[in-house]
Amino acid sequence: IERPPESRQKLKTIESVLDPAPLVDTTMLDLTHWIAERYLCGWGQVLEGVVPAGVKKRAGTREVKFFSLAQDHAQRREEFTLPQKQQAVLDALQDATEPLRLEQLTRAASCSVSPISSLEAKGLLEVVLRRIDPVEATSGPVEREDDLELNPDQQQALATIVELLRARQHHTILLHGVTGSGKTEVYIQAIREVVGYGRQAIVLVPEISLTPQTIRRFRSRFDSVAVLHSHLGDAERHWYWQQISRGEVQVIVGARSAIFAPTPQLGLVVIDEEHETTFKQESVPRYHAREVARKRADLAGVPLVLGSATPTLESWQRADNGDDRLVSLPSRIGNRPMPPVSLVDSRNDRRFRSGQAIGRALEIATRQALDDRGQVILFLNLRGHSPAVWCRACGQGVRCRACDITLTWHRDRQAVVCHICDFQAEAPRTCPGCGRAGLRLVGVGTQRLEQEVRERFPEAGVLRMDSDSMSRHGSHDTALEKFRSGKANILLGTQMIAKGLDFPNVTLVGVVDADTMLHQPDLRASERTFQLIAQVAGRTGRSERGGRVLVQSACPDDPAIRFACHHDYAAFVEHELAHRRATNTPPFTALARVILRGPDEAVVAETARGMTDVLRAAAGESSEIRILGPAPAPIARVKNFYRFHLQLAAPGSQDIRELWLSVEKQLPRQAGVESVIDVDPLSLR
């Protein structure tokens, strides 16, 4: 190292190296630098998000004393007459090949702590503080299982992946398979090939807690599986990080952040249910795990497999253009048919007008399924008891004091609750707006649905799964095991019951309200509606017992609902892509969203207008970049912060990046106003 001039501050001496190996290697540094450029954020912000806090602070390690003989112990020994126990300690250290911890030394010398402390005070022992790691936590034994026999479609899909693995080539494969077609088995057997080469695989799943069956299958097939999820403590996360970085873990299964697992010998990356919105990070760095996985697989020269029964339009368009390779699993295992779907127009049933959730057709179908000793899944994507508290006099809903949304009545809390800031209060007796009495609970949430189901089917065991009832660690596993064992006959809940569940005895799926997402202010509302209905419909008909689906909707002619009821993904894609092409929206254009927020509405609006003026001036009249806004965000106030947004649309993300970087330092800043840019936003709320 070149010495600095004498006038500069002197270099300090390095006492010790904290980490025996770098926390991130050069390839990971390249990846994080790409993320910072792609998503227009700081490189330091990306690095902060890539390395878990528990790893950075070496959580789970502790400093302990290691004892060895002092260098001059022979000379100093002559100064003392040592008792037998102290001499035994010296003899034990003399025989040891390395320094011993306290518990090791007391065991070797058959003594207590006291003789060791006395020798330490006499200067006969040398004490060194070292950090040690915890013993690896085990998840309990899992019964081993053999690979399943693949059908011809699965064999073809596996052969396509193995061909790329053996050639050590990067390519993205879109594995489009209907629900129940055996995508997970293809993943597992492809990973077995990878493990056979002495390499590692990363498998991303939407939410670990919602896919216990998938995790169990991986653990039953491979010797070492690390499962990374939000319930891990810092110590456990640090331990897994070390195990993975040493190459001692064959398969890493986790949510989006698992894409940063420090695998030294990466051989394959798999993203299951690639259409799920949870793969997009909603805080800085606002990356999408699918695109990060694509880049990481490219840097490592390994295949990336994207699996889904309802792929995103972005992934489908890439495959259609030939950028990615499309592999299809068009049939269910055992050639079982897709369940027939009945579409019920809820406008024609008086029950719905009186506020009930279950129509006549769904009640009859549920009764038939229970009489035949089948099980039922009821899907409703609204939490709480009643989504709105409405005033009969002035027609206004009771709104959150801090957020621009209506409050939801939760019967279990006996309170009205904001689903954004979690504010809760006793339900008002009079309208906060006009002061009159006569407030009415409007709409149906999962708690009200549970109440109605228990009243109509008192003999049935009922389980509710939503974020309110499943807040405790392990509650998902407990509930699903209860349903699997037949202790519950009816499972109802939000979108968490639409993902990855495989219960052969489910003979009926009821979509209680198919319209909950259809009219959201979101360009992907139709796509998400189709995906949710198609996914939840796929939870039945997975055995010889067969099954059926009943969908209640007040918009039965909407294309998303109609195509989902016919299991016709291809027709939906054709229709929706035509609409996106006509409106010049993703995947035919790149999109970025700038969100500003602050406590003073006028200041936020002024800053947003100033920012828009700078961007428009830099883009110029002839630019292909379109700048929309500024305008109040659909949810205009969150936690007492007013929100404005504007959108940048361009032929490619590079155009947006170049424009933003060219004016970033010129953009107006106001005290108290925060701003962030979200590249490829999934939510426009």
Secondary structure as UniProt FT lines:
FT   TURN            6..7
FT   HELIX           26..38
FT   TURN            39..40
FT   HELIX           43..50
FT   HELIX           53..56
FT   TURN            57..60
FT   STRAND          62..69
FT   TURN            71..72
FT   HELIX           73..77
FT   TURN            78..79
FT   HELIX           84..95
FT   STRAND          100..101
FT   HELIX           102..109
FT   HELIX           113..121
FT   TURN            122..123
FT   STRAND          125..132
FT   HELIX           152..167
FT   STRAND          172..177
FT   TURN            179..180
FT   HELIX           183..196
FT   TURN            197..198
FT   STRAND          200..204
FT   HELIX           208..210
FT   HELIX           212..219
FT   TURN            220..221
FT   STRAND          225..228
FT   TURN            230..231
FT   HELIX           234..245
FT   TURN            246..247
FT   STRAND          251..254
FT   HELIX           256..260
FT   TURN            264..265
FT   STRAND          266..272
FT   TURN            273..275
FT   HELIX           277..279
FT   HELIX           289..300
FT   STRAND          304..308
FT   HELIX           313..320
FT   TURN            321..322
FT   STRAND          325..329
FT   HELIX           333..335
FT   STRAND          341..345
FT   HELIX           346..348
FT   HELIX           350..353
FT   TURN            354..355
FT   HELIX           360..371
FT   TURN            372..373
FT   STRAND          375..379
FT   STRAND          388..391
FT   TURN            392..394
FT   STRAND          408..410
FT   TURN            411..414
FT   STRAND          415..417
FT   TURN            419..421
FT   STRAND          424..425
FT   TURN            432..434
FT   STRAND          439..442
FT   HELIX           446..456
FT   TURN            458..459
FT   STRAND          462..465
FT   TURN            467..470
FT   TURN            473..474
FT   HELIX           475..484
FT   TURN            485..486
FT   STRAND          490..493
FT   HELIX           495..498
FT   TURN            504..505
FT   STRAND          506..511
FT   TURN            514..519
FT   TURN            523..524
FT   HELIX           525..537
FT   TURN            538..539
FT   TURN            544..545
FT   STRAND          548..553
FT   TURN            556..557
FT   HELIX           559..565
FT   TURN            566..567
FT   HELIX           569..583
FT   TURN            586..587
FT   STRAND          590..598
FT   HELIX           601..619
FT   TURN            621..622
FT   STRAND          626..638
FT   TURN            639..640
FT   STRAND          641..650
FT   HELIX           653..663
FT   HELIX           664..666
FT   TURN            671..672
FT   STRAND          674..679
//
